[in-house]
Amino acid sequence: MLWGMSNIPAQFTGVRKNYGTVEALRGLDLTIRPGELLSLLGANGAGKTTAVRALLGLIKPGSGRVEVFGGDPRDARSRTRLGAMLQVARVPETLRVREHIHLFSSYYPDPLPMPEVIAAAGLVGLERRKFGELSGGQQKRVLFALAICGNPDLMILDEPTVGLDVEARRALWKQIRAFVAGGRSVLLTTHYLAEAEALADRVAVIHRGVVVKEGSPRDIKGDSATLEDAFIDLLEAS
Amino acid sequence: MRTYLLEIKYELVKALRMPQYTLPTLLFPVLFYVFFAVVFGSGRQAGGVKMAEYLVATYGTFGVMGAALFGFGVGVAIERGQGWLEAKRTTPMPIQAYFVAKMAMAMVFSTIIVLLLFAVGMYCGGVSLTLPMAAQMLGILVAGSVTFCALGLALGFIVGPNSAAPIVNLVYLPMAVLSGLWVPIQALPRGLQDFALWLPPYHLSQLALGVIGASRGESPALHAGALVVGALLFSTLAYAGFRRDEGKMYG
């Protein structure tokens, strides 16, 4: 291990972020452990996307610390170990699937071989298609491919299955599970409770910029009949 | 290094696959040139040379400016607005690679536009430039595109993705006319001629006109200095916009 590096994939310590008078994060404490899939669960506006953006070094926290493997998220060294799938409105549509992957792979020192990326993202047979010619589910899988092509140790998935039908959602779940099975970590934000329950080792419920409850999906569920009941009880209590 | 080359390569590929955006940028300056220089300018003079020769320099400036403002400025504004620039920023890619690739594209476009103008000028307008003169003019114009790339970048970071194209047009067209790119600067009223000193395209066109001895005789150092100051000013604005993005949230 390098000096100053840590094997903790990501850590938020007392992170605050305001947008004008809106407090998006109000002292967020959260740790992503090695080899786990942590689901950050919250309603729209709870602070999920802000947390992700702070973790990726796209915004600067007002106060507090965000560390990626013990380093500054904005360092190229930290970013080398990260892969992210963000909610992108549009991707250049005239480039082909393999061209997008080729370009993104060139950003990383030790990328996965192209055929592995294509297989891991379920894009076999679509390599020569232009991005604009793909279905919604296929486009999401290309974004997933761009997130894993650098062979990251931590993957950030920001609401990866929004807008997908059941089949496409389950296909992506399968690819996410395969990634975690390799011993790597994932932070997955979602407002689909079923998604958190199906994938997560641990769930952190975020509400108005702080984590209100953390634990395994079973812990969170407690005595409630479903995770959804537990979630609604939690939000009403806080 | 490989990242830089691939960024440039795929910028080119994107441009080639979108001829509906690429062709107008390349052809507008040439069409305007044909209209003003070949059709209406034949037999006339400006700055002591043939109108068709004079306007090669000014429409060259016009084309270089358009390639930089649209390819660079509008391109950045759109990719930034769609979240694509942000997706790239999460990778270890050096952010400069993104800008260098876009700038290289603007320079490739600029070269094509200027060469098209030379060809049209020679075959239709009776323009006779020696090879060293043509090379010098091309070099000046392409180097000058840096200032307009910086302006495009500043606009790209200040304006929103949807308003980018109209706002760039609002800057581009008046600035071109007031700098004496459409009709020679001497044909503008005296007050506007003085005002042109504040406009970067005026300075680039005067440098290009200097190659054929048709400038107004101001010091080339003044023109070059104005372009450098412009480039620094616009880059600073662009950087401020870039930093502002870091503190803000979109979507």
Interface residues (C-beta under 8 A of the other chain):
Chain A: Y19 A24 T49 T50 R53 L56 G57 L58 I59 K60 A76 R77 R79 T80 L82 A84 L86 Q87 V88 A89 R90 V91 P92 T94 L95 E99 H102 L103 F104 S106 Y107 Y108 K130 L143 L146 G150 I156
Chain B: R2 T3 L6 E7 Y10 V13 K14 R17 M18 E79 G81 Q82 G83 W84 E86 A87 R89 T90 T91 P92 M93 P94 E246 G247 K248 M249 G251
